[in-house]
Amino acid sequence: MVSSFREIVALWPSPDALAAEIGAGIAAVRKWSQRDNVPVEWWASILRTDTARSAGLTAELLIELATPAREPADEARA
């Protein structure tokens, strides 16, 4: 199971390969991996790839990865 955006980028042989497949800039995709973040505007393009489907990536997983974990104290105040 993929547990980070960095791991999503690593599903491809290289960031360059992901960039080429989805039409993104190579430098941008390399930064996604460094920052462990993929901008939401690229999620649909990634999810449409065979690589993403084979890995079981879903929109729900991307949302979960993008949502900061809440501290137990935060939940008590909610």
N, C-alpha and C positions, 0 to 999 in steps of 0.2 A: 504494500500500500504506500502510495506517495504521501509524504508528510510535510512537504515544503515546495515553494515555487522553484527553488534551486533544483530540487529533485525532478520537477517537471521538465525544466530545461535540459537536464541530464538524460532524459529519455531518448533524446536524439544523439547521433554520433558526435555532434558538436553544436555550439550555439549558432554557428554559421549555417548548419543544415536546417535547424529550426527556422532561422530567419528566411532562408530561401524558400522553404515550404509554405510559409504563411505570408510572405511579402513584406516582412519587417526589415528594418535596418540591422545590419550585423552588429554595429556598435551598441544599438539599443538592446538587443537580445543579450549581449554580453553583460550589460549593466543590470538587466533583470536578474541574471544569475548572481552577480555580485551583491545586489541589494536584497535578494531573496523576495522579489516582488515582481509580478507581471501586471501591467496596467489593465484594468477591466476592459478597455476597448479592444484588447487582443484576445480575450478569452474565447469568444465565439470562433475565431479563426483557428485557434489551437484545438478546441473541442471537435472541429470538423475533420481533423487529420486522422489517418489510420493509426498513427502512433498513439495518439491520445485515446482513441477508442479501444485499442488493444490493451492499454494500461488501465482501462476502467475509469478514466477521468470523467468527472461530471461537473456540471455547473454548481451543484451543491457542495462538492469538495472544494472547488475554487473559492466559493463564498466562505466556507469554514476556514480555509487557510488565510483568507484576507481579514477575518474577524479576530480582533485581539482577544486573547484569553482573559476571562474575568476572574478577578481575585475573589475568594470566598467572602471577604468583607464587602465587596461590591454587591454581591448577590443578597446579602443580608439587608442592605440599605434599599434594595429595589422593591 
